[in-house]
Amino acid sequence: MGGSDDVDARQRKDNEKEKDKEIDKSKEIGKGKEIDKGKETDKSKETDKGKEKEKKNSQVEELKSRLEKQIAGAVWIQAFGVILETVLLQRLYGLSEGNIEGEKETLAGAWIQSAGLISEAIGVTKEAFDPTLPFVFEGQKVAIAGNWLQSLGSALKAIGGEKIFIDELLTQIPDFVD
């Protein structure tokens, strides 16, 4: 029976070794799951960061859109102010008894500048309120053309204002220069 006990002892040892191997395997699998969980956590963090970045970009775009619309409104206010200034300037120059040198240039420049500002306001409004590319590009072209008109009008007003100033120096009678 001693031989049979040895066989049983060996089988027990083999069984214990198998169990130990299985335990070791399950521990490794458990560690792998922990590693996988770490990877999942990293992926989750990356996804959260991506969502945060997306949200921030969305907020920035929304703010930009609101500011562009406010700028369009401000340009319209400026346009109405310049038109009012031009109408009042025309009334003032209409009260002059004679033709003062430079008034026509100043007045023509003021009207050109007003037209340029209206053109800019139209362009900026198109650009701000319709973000599709064709309208944005069209709005930009109109706004730039308006800026050029404003520049031309300002130059003409400066020429007229200089003529009025020279006339004032010669006559020693001050007049209003815009």
Number of C-alpha atoms within 10 A of each C-alpha: 6 7 8 9 10 11 12 12 12 12 12 12 12 12 12 12 12 12 12 12 12 12 12 12 12 12 12 12 12 12 12 12 12 12 12 12 12 12 12 12 12 12 12 12 12 12 12 12 12 12 12 12 12 12 12 12 12 12 12 12 12 12 12 13 15 14 13 17 18 14 16 22 16 13 19 20 13 16 21 15 13 19 19 13 16 22 14 12 18 18 11 11 18 12 8 11 7 8 10 15 17 22 24 17 20 29 22 19 25 28 23 23 28 26 20 25 27 25 25 28 26 20 24 26 24 22 25 24 16 12 13 11 10 11 17 19 15 15 25 20 17 22 24 17 17 24 20 18 23 24 17 17 24 20 17 22 26 19 17 24 22 16 19 23 20 14 17 17 11 9 9 10 9 11 13 12 17 15
